[in-house]
Amino acid sequence: MSSQAQNHEFQEWWNKQRGFLDKPDSTAFLAVEIRNPTSDPTVDKGHTRSARQLSWLWLLKFQQLATSLAWLTNGSVSLLRTANRRIATNTTDSPSDSSASSRRLYRIIKLFLFLVILLLCFELVAYFKGWHFSPPSVESAEAAVERVYAKWLEIRASYLAPPLQSLTNVCIILFLIQSVDRVGLMLGCFWIKFWKLRPVAAVEYDGSESVEDYPMVLVQIPMCNEREVYQQSIAACCVQDWPKERMLIQVLDDSDELDAQLLIKAEVQKWQQRGVHILYRHRLIRTGYKAGNLKSAMSCDYVKDYEFVAIFDADFQPGPDFLKKTIPHFKGKDDLALVQTRWAFVNKDENLLTRLQNINLSFHFEVEQQVNGVFINFFGFNGTAGVWRIKALEECGGWLERTTVEDMDIAVRAHLCGWKFVYLNDVKCLCELPESYEAYKKQQHRWHSGPMQLFRLCFVDTLRAKVSFGKKANLIFLFFLLRKLILPFYSFTLFCIILPLSMFLPEAELPAWVVCYIPGLMSILNILPAPRSFPFIVPYLLFENTMSVTKFNAMISGLFRLGSSYEWVVTKKLGRSSEADLVAFAERESDPLVETTNLHRSCSESGLDVLNKIETTKKTGNKKRNSLYRKELALAMILLTAAVRSLLSAQGIHFYFLLFQGISFLVVGLDLIGEQVS
């Protein structure tokens, strides 16, 4: 009764309002009202204002809608033109898709695509025949097609759905276990923040010490054909606030391009003339990639005079006080092997791809590395921006060339020998993120195939190691199985295989909370260490599922020793970390050094001498272009086909997830997410 009374009152008000607005002199009357609101107290001014506000409100909404439609139309047209041009100009696949394991996976996906399209056509016929609402039986079927559909219903209910449901349940259990692990890591991070736990050095170098109080430090910069960034890394290491006679810098150049060798050698000679102890090393036989390069450098006779070794990749630029912030942590801790620092990215806002990478790596450093470092004194060495005790490297066997993750290999062996690690979250080292999807994909393939190679090689050694059972369990079940094997397995299987299949086999159910709610919650947890990235939470969730095909392929190739797992490709960088960035970082993060500005200025002047040579070499090099990725495009078609099928069953959440996930695969398959080459 109360709702009817309210509707009646609203109707009376609306009729009165319409009659008021329809008066012939209402316009003039309203004009007088605006000039002198108090001239006629009998006018219902509240109704007048409400009518005009309502008109303006609808006009504003219409304008916003028109603007949004125009933006969507222009964006769609631009996207279609780019996709059409890319398809027309790409006749071959990306080089990263040319390996045997990748081609094998692509053939399986292509067969899967053929099956789902065939099933979709079959289901569309059944839908328009009305068989979805009243399923036929084999006995009651009249037409041949109806009998085939009835038989198909029996087969999928009795033989196909049960194993799919079992696989679904297994993946859901793995998904929940991994989610619990992620929540546990976040709770550990909150505990560290709440109690302000952080490693504390036993001593500090404030400049009042004598030169003999500083330990001997070896600095290594391995590089290979990285002419865009070599100057920055060499300059950053040469201006370290550390006594020159207590530090030696090795530039380990594995370049096979003669012009790159000449440029790097000239840069080393320039710093030698300024009194810096720096050496240039070039191997004639380039075996073992980065591990072989580091192993060769550690075999020099003079290395025995040094106690610690700091390692920086070619695109890393440590602050001038890097050694003063890391070396003191070794004092009084004879069982400490490694001090690892955090990476800081100068190009994290360059494009959508770098923003999404920043979310992942922020969680890795802020949560995974920090929690493991505080509570168990072990984590995977990141291969750069860290300082090792040389004695620890020698005791655990040194650098080995048996995998593509030599950094994780040396860390695991050192852990099994009883050494401890320290992670410094507040010491940051500038570096770059790969800006093209091609470079990022190659990097992720190496990062996910290498751990499986290492797991096969060190499994028996882990069981035989003289460490506690807890450390063995953590290394096998958490470090390797859960975070390196299970994560890519269930991510690809659950969201790229089971989910679209469950649309065609509805007897196997995939709950909505698995598709939407839990992944959304995990994405929120992942993005907390990078709060500025919250607007990208949906693209992040979709992109992580899209990358699962690359990570799954890499994991399988590493686990079963397929050929592509031993491919070691240098991640190309563009030199975004300029010298100005380095100077600004030094001024912001530490006390400025008197010599820093002059040294960087001289470095810039030296760079002008070789600028023309660099540009000439770039022009003669291979022309860059965006690629097409067949596996991602095929999976996009599978997911979009499954989205159409989900409409027939009116599954809302599943439809939207499949639709947007399919679009995500399509964007990545057309190489529209990273650096765009004109």
N, C-alpha and C positions, 0 to 999 in steps of 0.2 A: 504494500500500500504506500509506503514512504517513497519508493522509486517512482510509482505512477504519479504521486503528487509533485515530485520534483520535475518529471517530464512535462506535466501540465503547466507548471509555473514557467518552465523554459519556453514552452510553445507560446504562452501568452506574451512573454517578453519579446520573443522573435516576431510575432505578428505586429505588436506595437511598434517595434523597431522598423519593420518594413513599411508600415503606414507612415511613420515619421519621415523616412528617407524618400518616400514617393511623393511628398508634397511638392507642388510646382515651385514654391518660393523657398524650398529648403536650402538651396545653395546660397541665396542672399542672406537668409537667416543665419546660416552657419558663418558667413563672413562677418556679420555684425557681432556674432557671438565671440569670434576670435578677437575682435578689436576691443570689445567691452564685455567681459564675462559676467559682470554684475548688473547688466542693464535689465535683464528679465529673470527674476528669481524663479519663475514657474517652469523654466526649461529644465528637463532632466539631463544635466550635463554629463553625468556618468555614462549614460547610454550613448551619447554622441561621441565621446572619446573612445568608447569600446568599439564602435563600428569602424571608425577611422583606423584605429590600431589594428583591428582585424584585417582590414584591407591591405594596410602596409605590411603586415606579417605575411600574408599570402603572397604578396608581390615579392617580398624578400626571399621567401622559400622558392618561388618560381625562378628567380634570378640565380639562386644557388644551384638549383637543379639543372638549369640550362648551362651554367658554367661547368658543372661536373660532367654533363653529357658531352659538351664540346671537348673537355680535356680527355675523357675516355676515348672519344672518337679519334682525336688527333693522335693519341698514344697508340691506339690499335692500328691505325693506318701506317704510322711510322714503324711499328713493330712488324707488320706484314711486309712492308717494303724491304726492311732490313733482312728479314728471314728469306724472302724471295731472292734477294740479291746474293745472300750467302749460299743458298742452295744452288743457285745458278753458277757461282764461281768456284764451288768446291766439288771436284770430281773424285777425290780420294779421301780416305779417312784420315783422322788425326794420327800422327806417328805413335801416340801413346796407345792406340787401339790396334796396333799391328802385331802384337805378340800372339803366340799360339794359344795361350790360356785365354786371352781376351777374345780372340776369334771364336774359340770354343763356347765361351759364355754367350757371345752374341748370337751364335746359331741356336742355342737353347732358348734364349729370349725371343728370337724370331719365330721359332716353332710355337712357343707359348702365345705369341701375338696372333698367329694364324688360328690357333684353337679358340681363343676368346672371341675373335671376330666371327668365326663359324658358329659358336654358341650364341652370340648376340643375335645373329640372323635367325637362328632357330627359335630363340626366346621371343623375338619380335613377332614372328609368325604365330606362335602360341598365344601371345598377348592379344593380337587382333582377332584371333579365333575365339577368344574368351576362355581358353583352357587354364589361364592363371587363376580364374575365379572358381571354376569347377573342373578340377583336374580329371582327365579321362583315365579309365582303366583299360588294360589290354583286352579284357572280355567285351567291354561296351564300345570300344572304338570301332568306327565304321571305315573311315578313310585310311589309306596307307600312312599318310603323314601323321594322323592322329595316333595310330598304333605305334609308330616310331617314337613319338613324344611320350606316350604312356610307358613304353619300355625304357626310355631314357630316364623318366622319373623313378622307376624301380631301380635302375642301375646306380644312379647317383645317390639314392637314399640308402641302398644296401651295401654298396661296394666303394664308392668314392668319398662320400661325406664322412664316414667313421675315421678313416686314416687321416683325412684333412683335419678333422676335429681333434684328433690326438696330437698331430703336429702343432695345431693352434694352442692347445693346452700347454705343451712343452715350451713353446715360445713365450706364452704369457707368464709361465713360472720363471723363465730366464729373465724376462723383462722386469718382473717384480723384484727378483734378486738384485739385478743391476740398479734398479731404482732405490732399493734399500741401501745399497752401497753408496749411491750418490747422496742420499739424505744423511748417511753417517758421516761422509766427508764434509758436508755443509755444517753439521752440528759440531764437528771438530774445529772447523774454521771459526764458527761463532764463539766457541770456547776460547780459542786463541785470542780473538779480538776482545772478548769480555775481560779476560785476565791479563791482557797485554803481554802475552808470552812472546819472546823473541830471543834469538841467540845473542849472548853478550860476550864481547872479546875480552880476554884477560889483560891486554895492554892496548894503548893507543899511541900512534905516532903523531906527535904534535910539532915536530921539527927541532926539538931540543936534544934529540938523541945524537950520538956519534954515528959516523958512517958504518962502523963495525956492528952496530946494533940492528941494522937492517939485514935480513937474510938475503941470500942470493936467489934471484928470480929469473927464470927463463920465460920469455914471451914468444909464443908461436902463432903465426898468422898463415894458415894453409889457404891457398887460393888456386883457381884454375880458370883461365880465360875470363877473368872478371875485371875488365878494364873500366867498367862504370864506377866501381866502388873501391878500387885498390888504394887510391890516394887517401881516402877518408880513414880507412882502418889503420894504415901505416902511420898517418899523422897522429891519430888518437893514441896509439901505443907509444909513439916517440915523445909525447909531451906528458907522460906519466910523472906524477910528483914522487919520484923515487930516485935515490942516488944513482947516477949514470954508471958508476963503477960497480954497482951491485945489481945490474940488470943487463940482460942481453936479449935482443929481439931477433928472431929468426923469421924471415919471410920465405915461406915454403911454397914456391911457385911450381905448380904442375901444368902450366899452360902449354898447349901444343901449337899455339899460334905465335909466330915469331914476333909480330909487332907488339903483342901483349907482353911477351917476355922482355922486350927492349924497354917498354914503358915502365914496367915494374922495377927493372934493374936500375933505370935512371932515377927513379924515385928513391930507391935505397941509397944510391950513391950521393944524392943530395943531402939526405939526413946524416950520412957518414961524415960529410964535410962539415956538418954543424956539431960534430962531437958526440953523436949518439952511437952507442954500441949496437949496431944492426948489421945483419948478414943476409945475403941473398943465396938461396939454395934452389937448384933446379935439377930434377932427376932425369936422367936419360932414359931409364926404363920405368915407365909409369904403371906399375902393377899395384893392385890392392886399393886403388882410389885414395880416399882421405886417410884410411887406416894405414895403408902402405906409405903414404907421405909422412905421417906423424912417426911411424916406426923407423923410417929411414933417418929422420931428424934426431930422434932420441939415441941413435947409435953413434953419434959423434963423441969423440973422446972428451971434449970439454964439458959435456953435460954432467959429468960426475962432480963438477965443482958447484952445482946448483942444487938447491933444496926443494924448490917449488917450480911448477910450470903453469903459466896462464895461457889459455887457448881462446882465440877469437877468430871466427869466420871472417871472410873478406868484407861482408856488409855490416859488421859490428864495430861500433865506436864506443869504447868505455870512457867514462869520465876521467878527468885527470887524477882524481883521488881513488880510483878503483882499487889499486893495490893496497893503499892505506886502509881501506875499509874491509878488505878480505883477508889479507895475510895475518893480521893480529888474531884472528880466530884460531889459528893453528897453535898459538903459544900455549904451552902447558897441556895440550891435548895430543898426545903421541899416537892415539888411535884414530885421529881424524884424517881422512884421506882426501875429501873433496869439499870445497866451498862453492856452491852454485848461486848465481845471482839471477835476478828477474830480467826478462826482455821488455823493452819499451819500444813501441812501434811509431815511427815518424809518419807513416803513410796510412794509418788505420782508417782515415776518413776519405781515402782517395776514391773508392767506388764501393758498390754494395758487397763485392767479394771480400775486400779487405775489412769491411765492418763486421762481416760474419766471422771471418778468421779471428778478429780481435776478441769476439765473444768467447770463442772456443779456447783460445790461448790465455785469456784472462782467467778463466775458470781453472785451467791447467796450473798456472803459476800461483794464483791467489789461494786456491783450495787444495788441489792434489799435491803439489810440491810442498807447500807450506805445512799441511797436515802430516804428510809422511815424514817430512824433515823433523818436525817437533816431536812426534810421538814414537816413531820407530827408527829415526836416523838413517832412513834409506829412501831413495827415489832414483828414477832413471836420470843419468847425466844427459843434459841437453846438447852436448857436443860442442858447446861454445859458451863464452861468458862465464867460465868457471876456472878455479885454481885447484890443481892437483898436487899432492905431496908425491914427489918423484919416487920415493921409497915404496909407496903403496902401488904405484904403477908397475914397478919392477917385481914386487912380490907376487902380484896376481898374474904375471905373464906378459905384461905390456900390451901394446896394440896388436890385435889380430885381424886378419883380412878375411875371415870366414863368413861374415855377414855384411849386409849393407847398413847395419846400425851398430857401428863400432863403438859409439858412445854408450849405448845401452849394454853392450857386451862387456866392456871394461867395468861398468858400474856393478853389474851382477856378479862378476868374478871377484871384485873387491869386497862386495857385501858378504859373499860366501867365505872370504878369508878373514872376516871379522872386523873389517874397517867400517868407520862411521862417516856419515855425510851431514853437512849443515847447509840449509837453504836460507839466503838473505833476501827477504821480500822487499826490503826498503832500499836495496842497492840495485839500480837499474842500468841497463846497458842498451844504448840505442841500436836499432836494427830496422830492417825492412821486411814487409810482407810481400809475397808474390802477388802481382796485380793482374795477371792473366790466368784464366782457368786452366790453360794447358800446363803452365808451370806449377800451379797449385795441385793439379791432379797427379803429376809426376812425383811431387813431393809426398803427397798422401799415400801413393802406391808404395814408395820406399819405406815410409814410416809404418805401414801396416803389414808389409810382407816380411821385413827384417825381423820383427819380434817373433814371428812364427818360425823363422829359420833358427833364431837363437834358442827358442823354447825346445826345439828338437835336439839341439846340440848340448844344452846345459841341463836337461831334465835329470839325467842320471847323476851328473855332478852335484846337482842340488840335493838329491836324496842321500848322497854319500858325504856331503859337507858336514864339518864339525860345528854346526850352528844349532840353535834351539829349534824345536819342532814348530814353534810359532812363526819363526822367520821362514822356515821352509814352506809352511802352509800359506803364509802371506805371499811369498814369491810365486808359488805354483798356482794357487787358486785365485788370488786377487790380482796380482801384478800381471800374470800372463793370461790365465784362462778367462777370468771375468772381464777384464778391461781391454784385452787385446784380441781375444777369440770370440767370446760370447756376444759382446756388444755389436760388432759388425754382422755376425751371423743372424741374430734375432731381428736386428734393424732391417736388414734386407729381406729376410724370409717373411717376417710378419707384415710389413707394410708394402712390399713390392710383389709378393707372391700370394700369401694367404689372403690378404684383404681383397684383391680383385677376384681371386678364385671363389671366395665365399659369396660373392654376388651371383655367381653362376651355380654355386652349390649351396643354396640357402639353408639346407639342413645342418651345415656346419656354421655355427654362430661365432661371431667375433664381437664381444660386448662393446658398447659405445664408450665405456670408461677406458678401455684399452686403446681405442682409436683416438680419442679426444682428450679426456680429462687428465689421465696420468701423463701422457706426453706433454700436455700444456703445463702441468705442474713442474715436470722436470725441466722444461725450457725456462720457466721462471727462475728455478734454482740456478740453472747454468748462467743466466744473464745477470744475476745479482752482483757478481764481482765487476761487471761493467754496466753500471746503472744508466749511463747515458745512452746505451743501446736498446733500452726498452721499446722504443718505437719499431724495432726490427725483430721483435720476438716471433711473429708469425713467419716472416721470411726465413728466420733462423731455424725454426722447427721444420719447415718444408725442405730447406737446403740440406740439413743434416740427413734427412731420409733420402734425399737425392744422391748425396755423396756415399750412401751405403753401398751402392753398386760397385763403386771403385774400391772401397775398403774391403768389401766381401771378396771381390776378385783378387785383391792383393793378399788377403789373409789365406785364401785357398792356395794360391800359387806359392806362398812361402811355406805353408804347412806341408804340401806335397812335392816341394822342390821342383816346381815348374820353371821353365826358362826365364820368364819375365821377372821372377822374384829376385834375380841377381843383377838386374839392371840398375846402375847407379848414375843418375843424371844430375848435374849441377843445377840447382834452382837459380834461374836467372833473375837478377835484380836490376833496377833502373837507376840506381844512384840517387834516390830521393833524399837520403840522409846527407845533406850538403854540409860543407864546412861551416856555414852560418848556423845550421842546426846544432852542430857539435859545440861551437862556441857558446851559443845560447844555453845549451844543456849544461855545460860546465859552469857558467855563471849562475844558473838557477840551482844546481844541485850541490855545489861545493864552493869553497873559497877560491877566487880567481888566482891563477898563477901569473907571475909577472911576465914569464916568457911566452905564454900561450898565444897571445894575440900576434906577436911578432912572428912566431913560428908558423901559425896558420896563414898569415899574410904572405910569407915567403913560399908556402906551399901553393897558394893560389897563383902567385907569379910564376912558379915553376909549371903549374898546370897550363898556363897560357902558351908555353913553348910547345906543348905536345897536343894542343887542342885541334889544330888543323889535321894532324896525323890521325887522331882518333876519328874525326868526322869523315876523313877520306876512307878509312877502313870500314866504318859503318855503312857507307854508301855502297861499297863493293860487296858487302855481306849478303846473306840470304834475306829476301824480302819477307817481312812478317805479315801474317794474315790470320784471321779468325778461322777456326776449324768447325767441323761438324762431328758429333759424337753419336755413333750409331746405336750403342746400347741405351743411352739416355733417351734418344728419340723413339726407339722401339718400346721402351718402358712407358714413355709418355702416351703412346697410342694404346697400350694395354690398360693403363689406369683410366684414360678418358673413355675407352670402351666399357670398362667396368662401371664407370660413373653413369653412362647411359643405361646400363642394365639395372643399376640401383634405383633409377627413377621408376622402373616398372614395379618395384616392390615398395616404393614410397619410403625408402630408408634415408631420412634427412641428413643426419650427421655423416653417415658413410658417403652419401653423394657429395656433400661439400668437401669432405676430406679428399676423396678420389679426384674431384674436379681440380682443386687447387694444387694437389700433389702432381697431377698430370701436367698442369700448366707449368709447375716448377721444373719438372723433367724436360718439358719442351723448351723452356728458356735456357736451361743449361745445355741441352743437346744442340741448340743453335748457337751456343757460345755467346750469349747475350748478357752474361752476368758480370764478367770481369772487364779487363782492358779491351776497348774496341778500336780496331785498326781500320783506318779509312781505306 
